[in-house]
Amino acid sequence: MSSAQRKDDHVRLAMEQQYAHSGRNQFDEVSFVHHALAGIDRPDVSLGTAFAGITWQAPLYINAMTGGSAKTGAINRDLAIAARETGIAIASGSMHAYFKDPSCADTFRVLRTENPDGFVMANVNATASADDARRAIDLIRADALQIHLNTAQETPMPEGDRSFASWAPQIERIAAAAGVPVIVKEVGNGLSRQTVLALAGLGAAAADVSGRGGTDFARIENGRRELADYAYLHDWGQSTAACLLDAQDTGLPLLASGGVRTPLDVARALALGAGAVGSSGGFLRTLLDGGGVPALVAKISTWLDQLAALQTMLGAPTPAHLTRCDLLIHGELRSFCADRGIDTRRLAQRSSPSPSSGSADALHEMTGSTR
Ligand code: FNR
């Protein structure tokens, strides 16, 4: 099967998944403690974020998806326009199709030509040579490079990779040669604390945990098999919320993607420590559902507006201040935390003042505001 055909299959099967998804995931097991006097004024709220030396005007990005065929080139053009119109960052899909067949370069280059001043990320897998990674970065004048890890996708893929041992040393080589920050990401199965710690040692600038709860590539690849005999790999891995909890305090900046459905999920992920939050399948669905670029621009604008509104209610003048909000962890996610040694009581009480301060101090500490 040609690489272009595979890219078209991924889009088609990811869209089928969007329609079939139950709508529930583990973000539902994270809730904010409501403090009725915590609110601040909307003009005092900013969406700006900074991580790994990168600053964005909003903590949201269109995550890696596609390129490599005529159809997916048109999708990249539309995604790039939406990123430009809303001022959020965007990632390319895997650029291996370009290494194999440079005639498809325009299907990736369009990400830059339509969005000359935006923050654009190139995307390769962990078998790319350092030279190819540089070619990918150069083609779209990328501001950062994503390297994707996808063992649970490769395994059921008939033509998939079966050799994973070289990935860690190759990430280190690519990171040393890239010349831009390297963000290592999963594709929907999540990164464990141990993986994030390893990535920090390999020279990654940040890790995008991209956990379970949204697009499921084991399911997509199983759907491409004649016998579909890998159904038991569906829903493999840890949820995005679980990954953020697992990898807090590793020291490596974290990004969050995987099953982000609403502005509340964005706020939850930021409160769990993500520097920014990405969406792929959900944004693609909005684009392809009939409304095209205007629908996606409207959706992203609404999300940004509502995220600012949530920050106002929660008393968080910046996205980073959301990490001071009290969070309750419920259900299976709570069991995960217990077994992984994650202290959920601390999360539920982190806005509390020290015992010596008075009630006015308590409120200001709770809201993160200064006098
Ligand atoms: C993806 N994803 C992806 N990731 C990556 O690093 N390189 C890639 O080429 C692709 N290709 C791709 C195609 C399509 C159609 C989709 C929907 C997704 C994975 C993506 O970046 C993200 O990690 C997961 O999709 C989880 O996020 P969502 O979709 O649940 O928001």
Residues whose N, C-alpha, C, O or C-beta is under 5 A from the ligand:
A	BS01	FNR	H10 V11 A14 N63 A64 M65 T66 G93 S94 N123 H148 E186 V187 G188 S210 G214 T215 S257 G258 G259 V260 G278 S279 S280 G281 G282
